[in-house]
Amino acid sequence: MKKGKGWLKPLALLSLTGALLVGCSSGNNASPGTATPAPTKKPVEQVAPQATSTDDEKPIDGGTFTHSTTSDIVTINPIFGNDTASGDVMEYTQAYLYNRNPSFDLAVYPWSLAAELPKISEDGLTYTIKMKNHAKWSDGTPITADDLIYTINAIKNPETGSPEITKYDKVKEMKKLDDYTVEIKLTQLYAPFAFGLMQKLAPAHVLKDVPFKELQAHPYGKDPAKTPTSGPYKWSEWKQKEFHVLDANPDYWGEKKPHIQKVVYKIYADQNTQVQALMKGDVDLVDSIPVTQLEAVKAKGNINISTEPGPSYEYFAFNFDKKNFPNNYGLFEGQKTRQAIAHAINRQGIIDNILKGTGKIMDAPFLPGTWADPGDAAVHYEYSVEKAKQLLKEDGWVAGADGILAKDGNRFSFEFIFNSGNSRREQAAVVIQQNLKEVGIEAKPKALDFSALVDQYANPGKFQVLLLGWQLSDPDPDGISTFGKKAFPPGNNAGWYDNPKLDALWEKAVSTVKQEERAAIYKEVGKEISTNLPYVFMYQYGTPRGMTSRVKYKDEFKPVSMIPYGETFGFLNWWIDDTKK
């Protein structure tokens, strides 16, 4: 899911970013049940985004930028919107209190709602936030301290059902010092809190009289006519499953006004159709090109390609709520059973043959190479049919007459769901199904519309297994908002995973600001989570991105692959140039 929070977002396309996050071929070349196959192609050469204009070129005002996707939004209400598509649209329409820079640091830009970085008390328990005094919603209402206080109160109230709840559960009290200054006191030292302030705000003047338990059904965020925005673009039109129209707000408060006057967020049925639209010039940005189509896109010559890896990973998530299974029999109760599935899935084969070498195996939910990466402390599950069969036998599973395992009268059969239109996942699902069949497990893949998947299955925790992705969207590696008991549905712990030992480690890691101490704790986290396995952590992946050459930007505003939504970093400074056609 680009589901996110704390520091993760579910991905529709990588989606991690992608992010969560995708090949077009209907077949796959992996060879389940054999040794890991060799790559059929060389890994894609990594190409970074480059400036598309020279220093002497001057920006041009006007034009339309078309951003393509294969998933529609759920809502652009910042209290709830945490999937990839919703996040994409909010990047244009909703302003952050604080932004992040390309180095992942907290930053204040001309388009940020904050006037300066937060002032933090010596004991780390009090944050003072000064907001700009000229920001306005698109309906002309000032954006004030009331909006910040309202947003945090709404998210932290359990009746609201916000997936962001764990970001603010340590807020003890908030005091409005003046119309643009807020003092926030925490119940305890919480190292990631500053990054939690990279928050888009909801309008108190629209929502303050709505009971928290009724917020999710409110039209704000779902009806353009009833959704004032805080960013440079207004939400003008939504034709479901087809497109969104975003118009530059002529009264936008920011010091820097957008050059591009209209953004169309266009929805395609699948990535093949999406890429064809890019090659025909019908869209300007595809942020997830299937590697099987990359050479054809390059051959067009008028499309700029980036293949840098992103902050996303794919996962295969178990559900631990027995109500989701026949006879209330939890198939994934046994740790050895989960470990067997990890051994049975040919992750490297998927990387080599579907991702064409653009991925990297993940054994724990930490971005590889960062300070919190537990490295070898995390358990690695090599692809081994024999090891998988042995662990299943030890856990009491016995083959039935049809070859499918059973225990206590229950067949080892389950459905795993993923988003339709994502050809990477469609191909991976076939491999997973074949891999698990070889060890006696019947796994039935089912593709669903992404917004329906999130709303009806993931958010309420009503599924058996999910094949989706997370985007490591915040600079801090705290993962309790995804794996902690406090994040049970409608939070991000969609599978109802309950591990008190792991919860204690997450809490311990955020109770110190010393990075070396936190890194040591995350090694313990890595070992515990990879041993106990709420997910099979599949792989980090890159998603080649293509943008038409009519889109211009200088080097300082080029897309940034490693930050969430970095494909449109510095968008206010971009422009459209059709004069050289």
C-alpha positions in Angstrom: 0.0 0.0 0.0 1.7 3.8 -0.4 -0.1 3.1 3.3 2.1 5.0 5.5 2.9 5.9 8.5 5.1 6.7 11.2 7.8 6.3 8.7 6.1 4.1 6.2 3.7 4.6 3.4 1.8 1.9 1.4 2.6 1.7 -2.2 0.2 1.3 -5.1 2.8 1.4 -7.9 6.0 0.4 -6.3 3.6 1.0 -4.6 7.0 1.2 -1.5 6.4 4.2 -3.1 7.2 2.7 -5.3 6.5 2.9 -3.6 6.0 1.3 -2.4 5.7 0.4 -6.3 6.3 -3.4 -12.5 6.6 -5.3 -15.6 4.2 -5.5 -18.5 4.8 -9.0 -19.7 2.2 -11.6 -18.8 4.8 -14.3 -18.4 7.7 -14.7 -16.1 11.0 -16.4 -16.5 11.6 -17.5 -12.9 12.0 -21.2 -12.3 10.3 -22.1 -9.0 11.5 -25.3 -7.4 15.0 -25.1 -8.9 18.2 -23.4 -7.9 18.0 -19.6 -8.2 18.1 -18.8 -11.9 20.6 -16.5 -13.5 19.4 -13.2 -14.7 18.1 -13.2 -18.3 19.3 -9.7 -18.8 22.0 -7.5 -17.4 20.8 -5.3 -14.5 19.5 -1.9 -15.7 22.3 0.7 -15.7 21.5 3.2 -12.9 20.8 6.6 -14.3 20.3 9.6 -12.1 18.0 12.6 -13.0 19.8 15.4 -14.7 19.0 19.0 -15.2 16.9 19.6 -18.3 17.7 23.2 -18.8 20.7 25.4 -18.8 21.4 28.3 -16.5 20.6 30.9 -19.1 17.1 29.5 -19.9 14.3 31.4 -18.3 11.1 29.7 -16.9 7.9 30.0 -19.0 4.6 30.4 -17.2 1.6 28.4 -18.4 1.1 24.9 -19.7 -0.3 21.6 -18.4 1.7 18.8 -16.7 0.2 15.3 -16.9 1.2 12.9 -14.1 0.1 9.3 -14.8 -0.8 6.5 -12.5 -2.6 3.1 -12.3 -4.5 3.8 -9.1 -7.1 6.3 -8.0 -7.0 8.2 -4.7 -8.9 7.3 -1.5 -9.0 10.8 0.0 -6.8 13.9 0.1 -7.8 14.6 3.7 -4.4 14.6 5.4 -5.9 12.9 8.5 -6.6 9.8 6.4 -4.9 9.8 3.0 -1.9 7.5 3.2 -1.9 5.5 0.0 0.4 6.3 -3.0 -2.2 7.9 -5.2 -3.7 10.1 -2.5 -0.2 11.2 -1.5 0.6 12.1 -5.1 -2.4 14.4 -5.4 -1.7 15.9 -2.0 1.8 16.8 -3.1 0.3 19.4 -5.4 -2.7 20.5 -3.3 -1.7 20.3 0.4 1.2 22.1 2.0 3.4 20.5 4.6 4.1 22.2 8.0 7.8 21.2 7.5 9.3 19.7 4.4 12.4 17.5 4.0 15.4 18.3 1.9 17.2 15.9 -0.4 19.4 14.8 2.5 16.3 13.8 4.4 16.7 16.6 7.0 13.8 18.6 8.3 13.6 21.8 6.2 11.7 25.1 5.8 11.0 26.2 2.3 9.0 29.1 0.8 6.2 26.5 0.3 6.3 25.2 3.9 3.7 26.4 6.4 6.3 26.8 9.2 8.3 30.0 9.4 11.3 28.4 11.0 12.6 25.1 12.3 11.0 24.0 15.6 12.6 25.1 18.9 13.2 22.1 21.1 13.7 22.4 24.9 16.8 21.0 26.5 15.0 18.0 27.9 13.5 17.2 24.5 9.9 17.3 25.8 8.7 20.7 24.5 8.5 21.8 20.8 7.6 25.4 19.9 6.4 25.8 16.3 6.2 29.2 14.6 4.0 29.3 11.5 4.0 31.8 8.6 1.4 34.5 9.2 0.3 34.9 5.6 -0.7 31.4 4.5 -4.3 30.8 3.4 -6.5 28.0 2.4 -7.8 28.2 -1.2 -11.1 29.5 0.1 -9.3 32.6 1.5 -9.4 31.5 5.2 -6.0 32.0 7.0 -4.0 28.9 8.0 -3.3 29.3 11.7 -2.3 27.5 14.9 -5.9 26.3 15.1 -5.4 24.1 12.1 -2.2 22.6 13.5 -3.8 21.9 16.9 -6.9 20.5 15.3 -5.0 18.2 12.9 -2.9 16.6 15.7 -5.9 16.3 18.0 -7.9 14.6 15.3 -5.2 12.2 14.4 -4.4 11.2 17.9 -8.0 10.5 18.9 -8.8 6.8 18.5 -12.4 7.6 17.5 -11.1 9.2 14.3 -9.5 6.0 13.0 -6.5 7.8 11.5 -3.7 5.5 10.3 -1.3 8.2 11.6 -2.3 7.8 15.2 1.0 6.6 16.6 2.8 9.7 15.3 1.2 11.8 18.0 0.2 9.4 20.8 2.9 10.9 23.0 1.6 14.5 22.8 0.6 15.5 26.3 -0.8 18.9 25.6 -0.8 21.7 23.1 -0.9 25.4 23.9 -1.7 28.2 21.4 0.7 31.0 22.3 -0.6 33.2 19.5 -2.5 32.8 16.2 0.7 31.4 14.6 2.6 29.8 17.4 2.0 26.5 19.1 3.8 24.9 22.0 3.6 21.1 22.1 4.6 19.1 25.2 5.3 15.4 25.1 4.7 12.8 27.8 8.2 11.3 27.2 11.3 11.8 25.2 10.5 10.6 21.7 13.3 10.9 19.1 11.2 10.7 15.9 8.7 13.4 16.9 10.4 16.2 14.9 10.0 14.2 11.7 6.4 13.6 12.6 6.0 17.3 12.1 6.4 16.8 8.4 2.6 16.9 8.4 0.0 18.3 6.0 -2.8 20.1 7.9 -6.6 19.7 7.8 -8.8 22.9 7.9 -10.2 23.4 11.3 -12.8 25.9 10.0 -14.3 23.1 7.8 -14.1 20.2 10.2 -14.0 21.4 13.8 -17.7 20.8 14.4 -17.7 17.3 13.0 -17.5 14.5 15.6 -14.2 12.6 15.3 -15.9 9.3 14.6 -17.7 10.9 11.6 -14.7 12.5 10.0 -13.9 9.6 7.7 -17.3 9.9 6.0 -17.2 13.7 5.7 -16.9 15.0 2.1 -13.7 16.9 2.8 -11.0 15.2 0.9 -13.5 13.4 -1.4 -15.4 16.2 -3.0 -13.4 18.9 -4.8 -16.2 21.5 -4.2 -15.9 20.9 -0.4 -12.1 20.6 -0.1 -10.2 23.9 0.3 -6.5 23.2 -0.2 -3.4 24.7 1.4 -0.9 24.2 -1.4 -0.2 25.9 -4.8 -2.9 24.0 -6.6 -6.7 23.8 -6.2 -8.6 20.5 -6.6 -11.0 21.4 -9.5 -12.3 18.1 -10.8 -12.3 14.4 -10.1 -13.7 11.8 -12.6 -13.3 8.6 -10.7 -11.0 6.0 -12.2 -10.1 8.5 -15.0 -8.5 11.8 -13.9 -8.1 14.6 -11.5 -7.7 18.3 -12.6 -5.6 20.6 -10.4 -5.5 24.3 -11.2 -2.9 26.7 -10.0 -4.4 28.8 -7.2 -4.2 32.5 -8.4 -4.3 33.6 -4.8 -1.6 31.1 -3.6 0.1 32.5 -0.5 3.6 31.2 -1.2 6.5 33.5 -2.1 7.2 31.2 -5.0 4.3 30.8 -7.4 4.1 27.8 -9.8 5.0 28.2 -13.4 2.9 25.3 -14.6 -0.8 26.4 -14.5 -2.5 23.0 -14.6 -1.8 19.5 -13.4 -3.8 16.5 -14.7 -3.5 13.3 -12.6 -4.5 10.7 -15.2 -5.4 7.1 -14.2 -4.7 4.2 -16.5 -5.9 0.6 -16.3 -2.4 -0.9 -16.3 1.2 0.0 -16.7 1.4 -1.1 -20.3 -1.2 1.4 -21.3 0.4 4.0 -19.1 3.8 3.6 -20.8 2.3 3.7 -24.3 0.7 7.1 -23.3 4.1 8.4 -22.3 5.7 7.3 -25.6 2.8 9.0 -27.5 3.3 12.2 -25.5 -0.1 12.0 -23.9 1.4 12.2 -20.4 4.6 13.8 -19.0 5.5 11.5 -16.1 5.4 7.8 -15.5 7.1 7.1 -12.2 7.1 3.3 -12.6 8.2 2.0 -16.0 8.3 -1.8 -16.3 11.9 -2.8 -16.9 10.7 -4.9 -19.8 9.7 -1.7 -21.6 12.7 0.4 -20.7 14.6 0.0 -23.9 11.6 0.9 -26.0 11.0 4.1 -24.0 14.7 5.0 -24.3 14.5 4.6 -28.0 11.9 7.4 -28.3 14.7 9.9 -27.6 12.5 12.6 -26.1 12.0 11.0 -22.7 14.4 11.5 -19.8 14.9 8.3 -17.8 16.0 7.8 -14.2 16.7 4.3 -12.8 18.0 5.2 -9.4 16.7 3.0 -6.6 14.1 4.4 -4.3 13.1 4.0 -0.6 10.6 1.2 -1.2 10.3 -2.5 -0.4 7.8 -5.2 -1.3 6.3 -7.4 1.4 4.1 -10.6 1.9 2.2 -9.9 5.0 0.4 -12.5 7.2 -2.8 -11.9 9.0 -2.9 -13.1 12.6 -6.6 -12.4 13.2 -8.3 -15.9 13.1 -11.6 -14.4 12.1 -10.3 -14.0 8.6 -9.9 -17.8 8.1 -12.4 -20.7 7.9 -13.2 -22.3 11.2 -11.3 -19.4 12.9 -8.1 -21.4 12.4 -5.1 -19.1 12.1 -2.9 -20.6 9.4 0.1 -18.5 10.4 0.3 -19.0 14.1 3.5 -21.1 14.0 6.8 -19.2 13.7 8.3 -22.2 11.9 5.4 -22.1 9.4 6.2 -18.4 8.6 9.9 -19.2 8.3 9.1 -22.0 5.9 7.2 -19.7 3.6 10.2 -17.3 3.7 12.5 -20.2 2.6 9.9 -21.3 -0.1 9.7 -18.0 -1.9 12.4 -17.5 -4.5 13.0 -13.9 -3.8 16.3 -13.7 -5.8 14.6 -15.4 -8.7 12.0 -12.7 -8.8 14.6 -10.0 -8.6 16.6 -11.6 -11.5 13.8 -12.5 -13.8 11.0 -10.0 -13.1 12.9 -7.0 -11.8 15.8 -7.7 -14.1 18.3 -7.1 -11.4 17.0 -3.7 -10.2 16.0 -5.0 -6.8 17.9 -6.1 -3.6 16.7 -8.7 -1.1 15.5 -7.2 2.2 15.5 -9.1 5.5 14.2 -6.4 7.8 12.2 -3.1 7.3 15.2 -0.8 7.3 16.6 1.1 4.3 19.8 -0.7 3.3 23.0 1.3 4.0 21.4 3.7 6.4 22.6 4.1 10.0 19.7 2.0 11.4 20.2 -0.9 8.9 20.8 -4.0 11.1 22.8 -5.8 8.4 23.8 -9.3 9.3 21.9 -9.2 12.6 18.8 -9.8 10.6 18.0 -13.4 9.7 18.4 -14.2 6.0 16.2 -16.9 4.5 17.9 -18.5 1.5 15.6 -20.1 -1.1 15.4 -23.8 -0.1 12.5 -26.1 -0.8 13.9 -28.8 1.4 14.3 -26.4 4.4 10.8 -25.1 3.9 9.4 -28.7 3.8 11.3 -29.6 7.0 10.1 -26.6 9.0 6.5 -27.3 7.9 6.8 -30.9 9.0 8.2 -29.8 12.4 5.3 -27.5 12.8 2.8 -30.3 12.4 1.7 -29.9 8.8 1.0 -33.2 6.9 0.2 -33.7 3.2 -3.3 -34.6 2.3 -4.5 -36.8 -0.5 -4.4 -33.9 -3.0 -0.8 -33.0 -1.9 -1.9 -29.9 0.0 -0.8 -29.8 3.7 -3.3 -29.9 6.5 -3.2 -29.6 10.3 -6.0 -30.1 12.8 -8.4 -30.8 9.9 -7.6 -27.5 8.2 -6.1 -27.3 4.7 -3.2 -25.0 4.2 -5.0 -22.9 1.6 -5.2 -19.1 1.6 -5.9 -16.1 -0.7 -3.3 -13.3 -1.1 -4.3 -10.0 -2.6 -2.5 -7.3 -4.4 -3.4 -4.3 -6.6 -4.5 -4.8 -10.1 -2.6 -3.0 -12.9 0.8 -3.6 -11.2 2.4 -6.0 -13.6 5.4 -6.5 -11.3 3.2 -7.8 -8.6 1.1 -9.8 -11.1 4.2 -11.6 -12.3 5.6 -12.1 -8.8 2.2 -13.5 -7.6 2.5 -16.3 -10.2 6.0 -17.2 -8.9 4.9 -17.1 -5.3 1.9 -19.3 -6.1 4.1 -21.9 -7.8 6.8 -21.7 -5.1 4.3 -22.4 -2.3 2.6 -25.2 -4.2 5.9 -27.0 -4.4 6.0 -27.2 -0.6 2.3 -28.2 -0.3 0.7 -24.8 0.2 -2.2 -23.6 -1.9 -1.8 -19.8 -2.3 -4.5 -18.2 -4.5 -3.6 -14.8 -5.9 -6.3 -12.2 -6.3 -5.9 -8.7 -7.9 -8.1 -5.9 -6.6 -8.5 -2.2 -7.4 -6.0 -0.4 -5.2 -8.4 2.0 -3.5 -10.9 -0.8 -2.8 -8.1 -3.0 -1.5 -7.0 -0.3 1.0 -10.5 0.7 2.1 -12.2 -2.6 2.3 -9.4 -5.0 3.1 -6.1 -3.5 4.4 -7.4 -0.7 6.6 -10.0 -2.9 8.4 -7.5 -5.8 8.5 -9.9 -8.2 6.6 -7.6 -10.3 4.4 -5.5 -13.4 4.7 -2.3 -12.3 3.1 -1.2 -9.0 1.4 1.4 -8.6 -1.3 2.1 -4.9 -1.3 4.8 -2.4 -0.7 5.9 0.2 1.8 7.8 3.4 1.2 10.2 4.3 3.9 8.8 7.8 3.9 10.2 9.5 7.0 13.9 9.9 7.9 13.4 8.2 11.3 13.4 4.4 11.3 10.9 3.9 14.1 8.5 1.2 12.9 6.0 0.8 15.8 3.3 2.5 13.7 3.5 -0.4 11.3 4.3 -3.4 13.5 3.1 -2.3 17.0 0.0 -3.3 18.8 -1.1 0.3 19.1 -1.3 0.4 15.3 -3.9 -2.4 14.9 -6.5 -1.6 12.2 -7.4 1.0 11.1 -3.7 1.7 11.8 -0.9 0.4 9.6 -0.6 -2.9 11.5 -3.1 -4.4 9.1 -2.3 -8.0 10.0 -3.0 -7.6 13.7 0.6 -8.6 14.5 1.2 -8.7 18.3 4.8 -9.0 19.6 5.3 -7.5 23.1 9.1 -8.0 22.9 9.3 -6.1 19.6 7.0 -3.3 20.9 9.3 -2.9 23.9 12.4 -2.6 21.6 10.7 0.0 19.3 9.8 2.0 22.5 13.3 1.7 23.8 14.9 2.9 20.6 12.9 6.2 20.5 13.6 7.0 24.1 17.2 8.1 23.4 18.5 10.7 21.0 21.9 9.1 20.8 22.2 7.6 17.3 24.8 4.9 18.3 22.5 3.7 21.1 19.5 3.6 18.8 21.5 1.8 16.1 22.4 -1.0 18.6 18.7 -1.4 19.5 17.7 -1.6 15.9 20.1 -4.5 15.4 18.0 -6.3 18.1 14.8 -5.2 16.3 16.2 -6.6 13.0 17.0 -9.9 14.6 13.6 -10.2 16.4 11.4 -9.1 13.5 13.2 -11.3 10.9 13.1 -14.3 13.3 9.4 -13.9 14.2 8.3 -12.7 10.7 5.1 -10.7 10.6 6.0 -10.4 6.9 8.2 -12.1 4.4 10.3 -9.1 3.6 10.8 -9.5 -0.2 13.1 -6.9 -1.7 14.0 -3.2 -2.1 13.3 -2.2 -5.6 13.9 0.6 -8.0 11.2 1.8 -10.4 12.5 3.4 -13.6 10.9 6.8 -14.1 10.3 8.6 -17.4 9.6 12.3 -18.0 9.0 14.0 -21.3 11.7 16.5 -22.4 9.1 19.3 -22.6 9.3 19.5 -18.8 12.2 21.8 -17.7 14.0 22.3 -14.4 17.4 23.4 -13.2 19.7 21.0 -11.4 18.8 22.3 -7.9 15.2 21.3 -8.5 15.7 18.0 -10.2 13.7 14.9 -9.0 15.2 13.2 -5.9 14.8 9.4 -6.1 15.6 8.5 -2.5 12.9 10.7 -0.8 9.2 9.9 -0.9 7.4 11.8 -3.7 10.8 13.0 -4.7 9.8 12.6 -8.4 8.2 16.0 -8.1 10.7 17.6 -5.8 11.0 21.4 -6.6 7.9 21.2 -8.8 7.0 24.9 -8.2 10.2 25.7 -10.1 9.5 23.5 -13.1 8.1 24.8 -16.4 6.8 23.5 -19.7 8.6 24.4 -22.9 6.9 23.3 -26.2 8.7 25.9 -28.3 11.3 23.3 -29.5 8.9 20.8 -30.9 
